[in-house]
Amino acid sequence: EEGCQATPDDIKAFLKEKQSQKGELSDAELDSVAGGCNENEAIVSVATFGVFCATAALASAIMDDMKGDDGRILCDV
């Protein structure tokens, strides 16, 4: 349907060969692993989370007079 020339048997043979190989993954294989993160994504994630935390802290300080649910001052030293 999609123009692939491989038969189901070709695909099974390819997957069995890959499964039987031992050793370390190449850099390209590691980059394609689900859940990975490149350097740019890491920087954006840290910056975004930092801005969110700073905004939440400011909002908490302004809205709640810096007090927790039980009335204690959160920044008490």
PDB file with SEQRES, HELIX, SHEET and CRYST1 records, atoms N, CA, C and O in Angstrom:
SEQRES   1 A   77  GLU GLU GLY CYS GLN ALA THR PRO ASP ASP ILE LYS ALA          
SEQRES   2 A   77  PHE LEU LYS GLU LYS GLN SER GLN LYS GLY GLU LEU SER          
SEQRES   3 A   77  ASP ALA GLU LEU ASP SER VAL ALA GLY GLY CYS ASN GLU          
SEQRES   4 A   77  ASN GLU ALA ILE VAL SER VAL ALA THR PHE GLY VAL PHE          
SEQRES   5 A   77  CYS ALA THR ALA ALA LEU ALA SER ALA ILE MET ASP ASP          
SEQRES   6 A   77  MET LYS GLY ASP ASP GLY ARG ILE LEU CYS ASP VAL              
HELIX    1 AA1 PRO A    8  SER A   20  1                                  13    
HELIX    2 AA2 ASP A   27  ASP A   31  1                                   5    
HELIX    3 AA3 GLU A   39  ASP A   64  1                                  26    
CRYST1    1.000    1.000    1.000  90.00  90.00  90.00 P 1           1          
ATOM      1  N   GLU A   1       0.811  -1.198   0.000  1.00  0.00           N  
ATOM      2  CA  GLU A   1       0.000   0.000   0.000  1.00  0.00           C  
ATOM      3  C   GLU A   1       0.854   1.262   0.000  1.00  0.00           C  
ATOM      4  O   GLU A   1       0.564   2.211  -0.728  1.00  0.00           O  
ATOM      5  N   GLU A   2       1.899   1.273   0.811  1.00  0.00           N  
ATOM      6  CA  GLU A   2       2.727   2.467   0.975  1.00  0.00           C  
ATOM      7  C   GLU A   2       3.966   2.436   0.086  1.00  0.00           C  
ATOM      8  O   GLU A   2       4.846   3.287   0.218  1.00  0.00           O  
ATOM      9  N   GLY A   3       4.041   1.474  -0.807  1.00  0.00           N  
ATOM     10  CA  GLY A   3       5.169   1.411  -1.720  1.00  0.00           C  
ATOM     11  C   GLY A   3       6.387   0.692  -1.161  1.00  0.00           C  
ATOM     12  O   GLY A   3       7.469   0.772  -1.743  1.00  0.00           O  
ATOM     13  N   CYS A   4       6.232   0.001  -0.057  1.00  0.00           N  
ATOM     14  CA  CYS A   4       7.337  -0.740   0.541  1.00  0.00           C  
ATOM     15  C   CYS A   4       7.517  -2.062  -0.206  1.00  0.00           C  
ATOM     16  O   CYS A   4       6.548  -2.776  -0.464  1.00  0.00           O  
ATOM     17  N   GLN A   5       8.746  -2.374  -0.542  1.00  0.00           N  
ATOM     18  CA  GLN A   5       9.023  -3.587  -1.300  1.00  0.00           C  
ATOM     19  C   GLN A   5       9.263  -4.805  -0.406  1.00  0.00           C  
ATOM     20  O   GLN A   5       9.433  -5.911  -0.919  1.00  0.00           O  
ATOM     21  N   ALA A   6       9.279  -4.634   0.893  1.00  0.00           N  
ATOM     22  CA  ALA A   6       9.562  -5.735   1.814  1.00  0.00           C  
ATOM     23  C   ALA A   6       8.306  -6.571   2.024  1.00  0.00           C  
ATOM     24  O   ALA A   6       7.192  -6.052   2.093  1.00  0.00           O  
ATOM     25  N   THR A   7       8.514  -7.852   2.122  1.00  0.00           N  
ATOM     26  CA  THR A   7       7.411  -8.762   2.418  1.00  0.00           C  
ATOM     27  C   THR A   7       7.348  -8.949   3.938  1.00  0.00           C  
ATOM     28  O   THR A   7       8.302  -8.619   4.643  1.00  0.00           O  
ATOM     29  N   PRO A   8       6.247  -9.468   4.435  1.00  0.00           N  
ATOM     30  CA  PRO A   8       6.188  -9.752   5.880  1.00  0.00           C  
ATOM     31  C   PRO A   8       7.329 -10.656   6.346  1.00  0.00           C  
ATOM     32  O   PRO A   8       7.842 -10.482   7.451  1.00  0.00           O  
ATOM     33  N   ASP A   9       7.724 -11.606   5.524  1.00  0.00           N  
ATOM     34  CA  ASP A   9       8.840 -12.491   5.891  1.00  0.00           C  
ATOM     35  C   ASP A   9      10.157 -11.723   5.943  1.00  0.00           C  
ATOM     36  O   ASP A   9      10.993 -11.984   6.808  1.00  0.00           O  
ATOM     37  N   ASP A  10      10.349 -10.773   5.017  1.00  0.00           N  
ATOM     38  CA  ASP A  10      11.553  -9.931   5.043  1.00  0.00           C  
ATOM     39  C   ASP A  10      11.623  -9.136   6.341  1.00  0.00           C  
ATOM     40  O   ASP A  10      12.685  -9.019   6.954  1.00  0.00           O  
ATOM     41  N   ILE A  11      10.499  -8.599   6.746  1.00  0.00           N  
ATOM     42  CA  ILE A  11      10.449  -7.788   7.967  1.00  0.00           C  
ATOM     43  C   ILE A  11      10.731  -8.655   9.188  1.00  0.00           C  
ATOM     44  O   ILE A  11      11.485  -8.246  10.071  1.00  0.00           O  
ATOM     45  N   LYS A  12      10.144  -9.836   9.251  1.00  0.00           N  
ATOM     46  CA  LYS A  12      10.393 -10.749  10.376  1.00  0.00           C  
ATOM     47  C   LYS A  12      11.871 -11.107  10.456  1.00  0.00           C  
ATOM     48  O   LYS A  12      12.455 -11.109  11.540  1.00  0.00           O  
ATOM     49  N   ALA A  13      12.479 -11.409   9.309  1.00  0.00           N  
ATOM     50  CA  ALA A  13      13.898 -11.772   9.285  1.00  0.00           C  
ATOM     51  C   ALA A  13      14.758 -10.594   9.758  1.00  0.00           C  
ATOM     52  O   ALA A  13      15.700 -10.783  10.528  1.00  0.00           O  
ATOM     53  N   PHE A  14      14.438  -9.389   9.300  1.00  0.00           N  
ATOM     54  CA  PHE A  14      15.183  -8.192   9.711  1.00  0.00           C  
ATOM     55  C   PHE A  14      15.083  -7.985  11.219  1.00  0.00           C  
ATOM     56  O   PHE A  14      16.090  -7.735  11.881  1.00  0.00           O  
ATOM     57  N   LEU A  15      13.874  -8.089  11.763  1.00  0.00           N  
ATOM     58  CA  LEU A  15      13.692  -7.886  13.199  1.00  0.00           C  
ATOM     59  C   LEU A  15      14.387  -8.961  14.025  1.00  0.00           C  
ATOM     60  O   LEU A  15      14.949  -8.656  15.076  1.00  0.00           O  
ATOM     61  N   LYS A  16      14.360 -10.217  13.571  1.00  0.00           N  
ATOM     62  CA  LYS A  16      15.064 -11.286  14.290  1.00  0.00           C  
ATOM     63  C   LYS A  16      16.569 -11.041  14.283  1.00  0.00           C  
ATOM     64  O   LYS A  16      17.244 -11.279  15.284  1.00  0.00           O  
ATOM     65  N   GLU A  17      17.093 -10.568  13.160  1.00  0.00           N  
ATOM     66  CA  GLU A  17      18.525 -10.267  13.075  1.00  0.00           C  
ATOM     67  C   GLU A  17      18.894  -9.147  14.045  1.00  0.00           C  
ATOM     68  O   GLU A  17      19.892  -9.245  14.758  1.00  0.00           O  
ATOM     69  N   LYS A  18      18.098  -8.095  14.073  1.00  0.00           N  
ATOM     70  CA  LYS A  18      18.354  -6.982  14.993  1.00  0.00           C  
ATOM     71  C   LYS A  18      18.273  -7.433  16.443  1.00  0.00           C  
ATOM     72  O   LYS A  18      19.064  -7.004  17.283  1.00  0.00           O  
ATOM     73  N   GLN A  19      17.304  -8.309  16.732  1.00  0.00           N  
ATOM     74  CA  GLN A  19      17.110  -8.782  18.101  1.00  0.00           C  
ATOM     75  C   GLN A  19      18.287  -9.636  18.566  1.00  0.00           C  
ATOM     76  O   GLN A  19      18.635  -9.622  19.747  1.00  0.00           O  
ATOM     77  N   SER A  20      18.890 -10.367  17.659  1.00  0.00           N  
ATOM     78  CA  SER A  20      19.979 -11.267  18.043  1.00  0.00           C  
ATOM     79  C   SER A  20      21.323 -10.552  18.164  1.00  0.00           C  
ATOM     80  O   SER A  20      22.264 -11.108  18.731  1.00  0.00           O  
ATOM     81  N   GLN A  21      21.428  -9.344  17.649  1.00  0.00           N  
ATOM     82  CA  GLN A  21      22.688  -8.600  17.728  1.00  0.00           C  
ATOM     83  C   GLN A  21      22.943  -8.167  19.163  1.00  0.00           C  
ATOM     84  O   GLN A  21      22.029  -7.773  19.888  1.00  0.00           O  
ATOM     85  N   LYS A  22      24.195  -8.248  19.548  1.00  0.00           N  
ATOM     86  CA  LYS A  22      24.587  -7.824  20.884  1.00  0.00           C  
ATOM     87  C   LYS A  22      25.578  -6.693  20.762  1.00  0.00           C  
ATOM     88  O   LYS A  22      26.194  -6.496  19.715  1.00  0.00           O  
ATOM     89  N   GLY A  23      25.727  -5.955  21.838  1.00  0.00           N  
ATOM     90  CA  GLY A  23      26.678  -4.861  21.835  1.00  0.00           C  
ATOM     91  C   GLY A  23      26.000  -3.563  22.201  1.00  0.00           C  
ATOM     92  O   GLY A  23      24.833  -3.534  22.594  1.00  0.00           O  
ATOM     93  N   GLU A  24      26.751  -2.497  22.064  1.00  0.00           N  
ATOM     94  CA  GLU A  24      26.237  -1.187  22.431  1.00  0.00           C  
ATOM     95  C   GLU A  24      25.450  -0.579  21.280  1.00  0.00           C  
ATOM     96  O   GLU A  24      25.667  -0.903  20.113  1.00  0.00           O  
ATOM     97  N   LEU A  25      24.533   0.306  21.639  1.00  0.00           N  
ATOM     98  CA  LEU A  25      23.767   1.029  20.638  1.00  0.00           C  
ATOM     99  C   LEU A  25      24.616   2.144  20.040  1.00  0.00           C  
ATOM    100  O   LEU A  25      25.457   2.740  20.714  1.00  0.00           O  
ATOM    101  N   SER A  26      24.378   2.410  18.771  1.00  0.00           N  
ATOM    102  CA  SER A  26      25.085   3.522  18.133  1.00  0.00           C  
ATOM    103  C   SER A  26      24.485   4.838  18.620  1.00  0.00           C  
ATOM    104  O   SER A  26      23.412   4.851  19.223  1.00  0.00           O  
ATOM    105  N   ASP A  27      25.174   5.937  18.360  1.00  0.00           N  
ATOM    106  CA  ASP A  27      24.647   7.249  18.737  1.00  0.00           C  
ATOM    107  C   ASP A  27      23.315   7.521  18.052  1.00  0.00           C  
ATOM    108  O   ASP A  27      22.410   8.092  18.662  1.00  0.00           O  
ATOM    109  N   ALA A  28      23.186   7.123  16.798  1.00  0.00           N  
ATOM    110  CA  ALA A  28      21.931   7.329  16.063  1.00  0.00           C  
ATOM    111  C   ALA A  28      20.796   6.531  16.706  1.00  0.00           C  
ATOM    112  O   ALA A  28      19.673   7.024  16.816  1.00  0.00           O  
ATOM    113  N   GLU A  29      21.088   5.300  17.129  1.00  0.00           N  
ATOM    114  CA  GLU A  29      20.062   4.476  17.783  1.00  0.00           C  
ATOM    115  C   GLU A  29      19.674   5.071  19.132  1.00  0.00           C  
ATOM    116  O   GLU A  29      18.497   5.070  19.493  1.00  0.00           O  
ATOM    117  N   LEU A  30      20.652   5.580  19.879  1.00  0.00           N  
ATOM    118  CA  LEU A  30      20.350   6.201  21.167  1.00  0.00           C  
ATOM    119  C   LEU A  30      19.509   7.457  20.995  1.00  0.00           C  
ATOM    120  O   LEU A  30      18.621   7.724  21.804  1.00  0.00           O  
ATOM    121  N   ASP A  31      19.783   8.236  19.943  1.00  0.00           N  
ATOM    122  CA  ASP A  31      19.022   9.459  19.689  1.00  0.00           C  
ATOM    123  C   ASP A  31      17.562   9.172  19.366  1.00  0.00           C  
ATOM    124  O   ASP A  31      16.696  10.018  19.587  1.00  0.00           O  
ATOM    125  N   SER A  32      17.288   7.978  18.844  1.00  0.00           N  
ATOM    126  CA  SER A  32      15.918   7.657  18.454  1.00  0.00           C  
ATOM    127  C   SER A  32      15.119   6.974  19.561  1.00  0.00           C  
ATOM    128  O   SER A  32      13.950   6.641  19.367  1.00  0.00           O  
ATOM    129  N   VAL A  33      15.732   6.768  20.701  1.00  0.00           N  
ATOM    130  CA  VAL A  33      15.044   6.114  21.815  1.00  0.00           C  
ATOM    131  C   VAL A  33      13.975   7.050  22.370  1.00  0.00           C  
ATOM    132  O   VAL A  33      14.230   8.235  22.585  1.00  0.00           O  
ATOM    133  N   ALA A  34      12.786   6.517  22.599  1.00  0.00           N  
ATOM    134  CA  ALA A  34      11.695   7.335  23.139  1.00  0.00           C  
ATOM    135  C   ALA A  34      12.069   7.856  24.521  1.00  0.00           C  
ATOM    136  O   ALA A  34      12.682   7.148  25.320  1.00  0.00           O  
ATOM    137  N   GLY A  35      11.696   9.089  24.789  1.00  0.00           N  
ATOM    138  CA  GLY A  35      11.961   9.680  26.087  1.00  0.00           C  
ATOM    139  C   GLY A  35      13.302  10.375  26.182  1.00  0.00           C  
ATOM    140  O   GLY A  35      13.649  10.931  27.224  1.00  0.00           O  
ATOM    141  N   GLY A  36      14.052  10.346  25.099  1.00  0.00           N  
ATOM    142  CA  GLY A  36      15.341  11.019  25.111  1.00  0.00           C  
ATOM    143  C   GLY A  36      15.172  12.526  25.098  1.00  0.00           C  
ATOM    144  O   GLY A  36      14.073  13.035  24.877  1.00  0.00           O  
ATOM    145  N   CYS A  37      16.241  13.223  25.330  1.00  0.00           N  
ATOM    146  CA  CYS A  37      16.186  14.688  25.385  1.00  0.00           C  
ATOM    147  C   CYS A  37      17.507  15.226  24.862  1.00  0.00           C  
ATOM    148  O   CYS A  37      18.575  14.828  25.326  1.00  0.00           O  
ATOM    149  N   ASN A  38      17.432  16.134  23.892  1.00  0.00           N  
ATOM    150  CA  ASN A  38      18.677  16.722  23.417  1.00  0.00           C  
ATOM    151  C   ASN A  38      19.007  17.975  24.222  1.00  0.00           C  
ATOM    152  O   ASN A  38      18.220  18.400  25.068  1.00  0.00           O  
ATOM    153  N   GLU A  39      20.152  18.553  23.961  1.00  0.00           N  
ATOM    154  CA  GLU A  39      20.649  19.682  24.752  1.00  0.00           C  
ATOM    155  C   GLU A  39      19.699  20.882  24.693  1.00  0.00           C  
ATOM    156  O   GLU A  39      19.435  21.517  25.714  1.00  0.00           O  
ATOM    157  N   ASN A  40      19.191  21.189  23.508  1.00  0.00           N  
ATOM    158  CA  ASN A  40      18.276  22.325  23.365  1.00  0.00           C  
ATOM    159  C   ASN A  40      16.995  22.113  24.155  1.00  0.00           C  
ATOM    160  O   ASN A  40      16.514  23.038  24.810  1.00  0.00           O  
ATOM    161  N   GLU A  41      16.432  20.899  24.103  1.00  0.00           N  
ATOM    162  CA  GLU A  41      15.214  20.604  24.854  1.00  0.00           C  
ATOM    163  C   GLU A  41      15.458  20.732  26.347  1.00  0.00           C  
ATOM    164  O   GLU A  41      14.594  21.218  27.076  1.00  0.00           O  
ATOM    165  N   ALA A  42      16.620  20.305  26.808  1.00  0.00           N  
ATOM    166  CA  ALA A  42      16.948  20.388  28.230  1.00  0.00           C  
ATOM    167  C   ALA A  42      17.031  21.847  28.683  1.00  0.00           C  
ATOM    168  O   ALA A  42      16.518  22.197  29.746  1.00  0.00           O  
ATOM    169  N   ILE A  43      17.666  22.688  27.890  1.00  0.00           N  
ATOM    170  CA  ILE A  43      17.805  24.106  28.244  1.00  0.00           C  
ATOM    171  C   ILE A  43      16.438  24.779  28.282  1.00  0.00           C  
ATOM    172  O   ILE A  43      16.138  25.528  29.212  1.00  0.00           O  
ATOM    173  N   VAL A  44      15.616  24.517  27.281  1.00  0.00           N  
ATOM    174  CA  VAL A  44      14.278  25.115  27.238  1.00  0.00           C  
ATOM    175  C   VAL A  44      13.442  24.621  28.414  1.00  0.00           C  
ATOM    176  O   VAL A  44      12.710  25.405  29.017  1.00  0.00           O  
ATOM    177  N   SER A  45      13.537  23.344  28.751  1.00  0.00           N  
ATOM    178  CA  SER A  45      12.771  22.791  29.867  1.00  0.00           C  
ATOM    179  C   SER A  45      13.169  23.439  31.191  1.00  0.00           C  
ATOM    180  O   SER A  45      12.306  23.811  31.987  1.00  0.00           O  
ATOM    181  N   VAL A  46      14.455  23.574  31.423  1.00  0.00           N  
ATOM    182  CA  VAL A  46      14.937  24.167  32.669  1.00  0.00           C  
ATOM    183  C   VAL A  46      14.515  25.633  32.748  1.00  0.00           C  
ATOM    184  O   VAL A  46      14.050  26.095  33.790  1.00  0.00           O  
ATOM    185  N   ALA A  47      14.679  26.359  31.646  1.00  0.00           N  
ATOM    186  CA  ALA A  47      14.305  27.777  31.634  1.00  0.00           C  
ATOM    187  C   ALA A  47      12.813  27.951  31.841  1.00  0.00           C  
ATOM    188  O   ALA A  47      12.393  28.822  32.603  1.00  0.00           O  
ATOM    189  N   THR A  48      12.006  27.139  31.178  1.00  0.00           N  
ATOM    190  CA  THR A  48      10.549  27.229  31.309  1.00  0.00           C  
ATOM    191  C   THR A  48      10.122  26.913  32.733  1.00  0.00           C  
ATOM    192  O   THR A  48       9.288  27.615  33.304  1.00  0.00           O  
ATOM    193  N   PHE A  49      10.686  25.868  33.303  1.00  0.00           N  
ATOM    194  CA  PHE A  49      10.336  25.489  34.672  1.00  0.00           C  
ATOM    195  C   PHE A  49      10.769  26.576  35.646  1.00  0.00           C  
ATOM    196  O   PHE A  49      10.054  26.872  36.603  1.00  0.00           O  
ATOM    197  N   GLY A  50      11.930  27.171  35.410  1.00  0.00           N  
ATOM    198  CA  GLY A  50      12.417  28.247  36.278  1.00  0.00           C  
ATOM    199  C   GLY A  50      11.504  29.458  36.246  1.00  0.00           C  
ATOM    200  O   GLY A  50      11.209  30.044  37.288  1.00  0.00           O  
ATOM    201  N   VAL A  51      11.056  29.836  35.060  1.00  0.00           N  
ATOM    202  CA  VAL A  51      10.140  30.975  34.930  1.00  0.00           C  
ATOM    203  C   VAL A  51       8.821  30.648  35.619  1.00  0.00           C  
ATOM    204  O   VAL A  51       8.259  31.498  36.310  1.00  0.00           O  
ATOM    205  N   PHE A  52       8.323  29.431  35.442  1.00  0.00           N  
ATOM    206  CA  PHE A  52       7.076  29.020  36.092  1.00  0.00           C  
ATOM    207  C   PHE A  52       7.210  29.101  37.617  1.00  0.00           C  
ATOM    208  O   PHE A  52       6.324  29.622  38.294  1.00  0.00           O  
ATOM    209  N   CYS A  53       8.311  28.588  38.146  1.00  0.00           N  
ATOM    210  CA  CYS A  53       8.520  28.599  39.602  1.00  0.00           C  
ATOM    211  C   CYS A  53       8.626  30.029  40.136  1.00  0.00           C  
ATOM    212  O   CYS A  53       8.060  30.346  41.183  1.00  0.00           O  
ATOM    213  N   ALA A  54       9.342  30.880  39.425  1.00  0.00           N  
ATOM    214  CA  ALA A  54       9.480  32.269  39.864  1.00  0.00           C  
ATOM    215  C   ALA A  54       8.125  32.975  39.841  1.00  0.00           C  
ATOM    216  O   ALA A  54       7.807  33.730  40.760  1.00  0.00           O  
ATOM    217  N   THR A  55       7.338  32.740  38.816  1.00  0.00           N  
ATOM    218  CA  THR A  55       6.009  33.334  38.717  1.00  0.00           C  
ATOM    219  C   THR A  55       5.105  32.840  39.831  1.00  0.00           C  
ATOM    220  O   THR A  55       4.384  33.628  40.443  1.00  0.00           O  
ATOM    221  N   ALA A  56       5.136  31.540  40.101  1.00  0.00           N  
ATOM    222  CA  ALA A  56       4.321  30.967  41.171  1.00  0.00           C  
ATOM    223  C   ALA A  56       4.731  31.536  42.525  1.00  0.00           C  
ATOM    224  O   ALA A  56       3.877  31.816  43.366  1.00  0.00           O  
ATOM    225  N   ALA A  57       6.029  31.706  42.739  1.00  0.00           N  
ATOM    226  CA  ALA A  57       6.512  32.256  44.011  1.00  0.00           C  
ATOM    227  C   ALA A  57       6.063  33.700  44.190  1.00  0.00           C  
ATOM    228  O   ALA A  57       5.634  34.097  45.273  1.00  0.00           O  
ATOM    229  N   LEU A  58       6.164  34.482  43.119  1.00  0.00           N  
ATOM    230  CA  LEU A  58       5.715  35.880  43.199  1.00  0.00           C  
ATOM    231  C   LEU A  58       4.212  35.961  43.443  1.00  0.00           C  
ATOM    232  O   LEU A  58       3.753  36.750  44.269  1.00  0.00           O  
ATOM    233  N   ALA A  59       3.459  35.154  42.733  1.00  0.00           N  
ATOM    234  CA  ALA A  59       2.003  35.154  42.909  1.00  0.00           C  
ATOM    235  C   ALA A  59       1.642  34.743  44.330  1.00  0.00           C  
ATOM    236  O   ALA A  59       0.740  35.322  44.935  1.00  0.00           O  
ATOM    237  N   SER A  60       2.328  33.765  44.856  1.00  0.00           N  
ATOM    238  CA  SER A  60       2.070  33.303  46.221  1.00  0.00           C  
ATOM    239  C   SER A  60       2.384  34.406  47.227  1.00  0.00           C  
ATOM    240  O   SER A  60       1.635  34.628  48.178  1.00  0.00           O  
ATOM    241  N   ALA A  61       3.496  35.086  47.002  1.00  0.00           N  
ATOM    242  CA  ALA A  61       3.890  36.154  47.923  1.00  0.00           C  
ATOM    243  C   ALA A  61       2.905  37.314  47.889  1.00  0.00           C  
ATOM    244  O   ALA A  61       2.586  37.890  48.929  1.00  0.00           O  
ATOM    245  N   ILE A  62       2.426  37.654  46.710  1.00  0.00           N  
ATOM    246  CA  ILE A  62       1.502  38.786  46.571  1.00  0.00           C  
ATOM    247  C   ILE A  62       0.103  38.415  47.053  1.00  0.00           C  
ATOM    248  O   ILE A  62      -0.520  39.181  47.788  1.00  0.00           O  
ATOM    249  N   MET A  63      -0.388  37.270  46.654  1.00  0.00           N  
ATOM    250  CA  MET A  63      -1.774  36.886  46.930  1.00  0.00           C  
ATOM    251  C   MET A  63      -1.984  36.413  48.366  1.00  0.00           C  
ATOM    252  O   MET A  63      -3.029  36.680  48.961  1.00  0.00           O  
ATOM    253  N   ASP A  64      -1.013  35.724  48.917  1.00  0.00           N  
ATOM    254  CA  ASP A  64      -1.199  35.097  50.227  1.00  0.00           C  
ATOM    255  C   ASP A  64      -0.437  35.792  51.345  1.00  0.00           C  
ATOM    256  O   ASP A  64      -0.382  35.265  52.457  1.00  0.00           O  
ATOM    257  N   ASP A  65       0.135  36.924  51.099  1.00  0.00           N  
ATOM    258  CA  ASP A  65       0.951  37.610  52.091  1.00  0.00           C  
ATOM    259  C   ASP A  65       2.038  36.701  52.649  1.00  0.00           C  
ATOM    260  O   ASP A  65       2.395  36.792  53.824  1.00  0.00           O  
ATOM    261  N   MET A  66       2.571  35.807  51.779  1.00  0.00           N  
ATOM    262  CA  MET A  66       3.665  34.899  52.120  1.00  0.00           C  
ATOM    263  C   MET A  66       3.332  33.982  53.294  1.00  0.00           C  
ATOM    264  O   MET A  66       4.214  33.661  54.090  1.00  0.00           O  
ATOM    265  N   LYS A  67       2.090  33.559  53.415  1.00  0.00           N  
ATOM    266  CA  LYS A  67       1.704  32.643  54.486  1.00  0.00           C  
ATOM    267  C   LYS A  67       1.240  31.329  53.886  1.00  0.00           C  
ATOM    268  O   LYS A  67       0.629  31.308  52.818  1.00  0.00           O  
ATOM    269  N   GLY A  68       1.528  30.246  54.566  1.00  0.00           N  
ATOM    270  CA  GLY A  68       1.070  28.933  54.136  1.00  0.00           C  
ATOM    271  C   GLY A  68      -0.358  28.697  54.566  1.00  0.00           C  
ATOM    272  O   GLY A  68      -0.992  29.593  55.125  1.00  0.00           O  
ATOM    273  N   ASP A  69      -0.866  27.534  54.322  1.00  0.00           N  
ATOM    274  CA  ASP A  69      -2.246  27.193  54.685  1.00  0.00           C  
ATOM    275  C   ASP A  69      -2.477  27.246  56.179  1.00  0.00           C  
ATOM    276  O   ASP A  69      -3.582  27.551  56.629  1.00  0.00           O  
ATOM    277  N   ASP A  70      -1.445  26.953  56.951  1.00  0.00           N  
ATOM    278  CA  ASP A  70      -1.627  26.925  58.409  1.00  0.00           C  
ATOM    279  C   ASP A  70      -1.262  28.264  59.059  1.00  0.00           C  
ATOM    280  O   ASP A  70      -1.208  28.357  60.286  1.00  0.00           O  
ATOM    281  N   GLY A  71      -1.012  29.296  58.255  1.00  0.00           N  
ATOM    282  CA  GLY A  71      -0.744  30.622  58.782  1.00  0.00           C  
ATOM    283  C   GLY A  71       0.718  30.920  59.048  1.00  0.00           C  
ATOM    284  O   GLY A  71       1.054  32.047  59.411  1.00  0.00           O  
ATOM    285  N   ARG A  72       1.611  29.928  58.877  1.00  0.00           N  
ATOM    286  CA  ARG A  72       3.037  30.203  59.095  1.00  0.00           C  
ATOM    287  C   ARG A  72       3.597  30.979  57.927  1.00  0.00           C  
ATOM    288  O   ARG A  72       3.138  30.821  56.796  1.00  0.00           O  
ATOM    289  N   ILE A  73       4.573  31.807  58.185  1.00  0.00           N  
ATOM    290  CA  ILE A  73       5.252  32.545  57.122  1.00  0.00           C  
ATOM    291  C   ILE A  73       6.183  31.569  56.420  1.00  0.00           C  
ATOM    292  O   ILE A  73       6.993  30.898  57.059  1.00  0.00           O  
ATOM    293  N   LEU A  74       6.060  31.497  55.094  1.00  0.00           N  
ATOM    294  CA  LEU A  74       6.844  30.509  54.331  1.00  0.00           C  
ATOM    295  C   LEU A  74       8.326  30.837  54.309  1.00  0.00           C  
ATOM    296  O   LEU A  74       9.153  29.926  54.262  1.00  0.00           O  
ATOM    297  N   CYS A  75       8.678  32.103  54.341  1.00  0.00           N  
ATOM    298  CA  CYS A  75      10.085  32.509  54.263  1.00  0.00           C  
ATOM    299  C   CYS A  75      10.674  32.756  55.626  1.00  0.00           C  
ATOM    300  O   CYS A  75      11.656  33.488  55.743  1.00  0.00           O  
ATOM    301  N   ASP A  76      10.107  32.169  56.665  1.00  0.00           N  
ATOM    302  CA  ASP A  76      10.569  32.365  58.025  1.00  0.00           C  
ATOM    303  C   ASP A  76      11.989  31.820  58.168  1.00  0.00           C  
ATOM    304  O   ASP A  76      12.258  30.676  57.801  1.00  0.00           O  
ATOM    305  N   VAL A  77      12.885  32.630  58.695  1.00  0.00           N  
ATOM    306  CA  VAL A  77      14.291  32.218  58.838  1.00  0.00           C  
ATOM    307  C   VAL A  77      14.600  31.939  60.284  1.00  0.00           C  
ATOM    308  O   VAL A  77      15.729  31.579  60.617  1.00  0.00           O  
TER     309      VAL A  77                                                      
END                                                                             
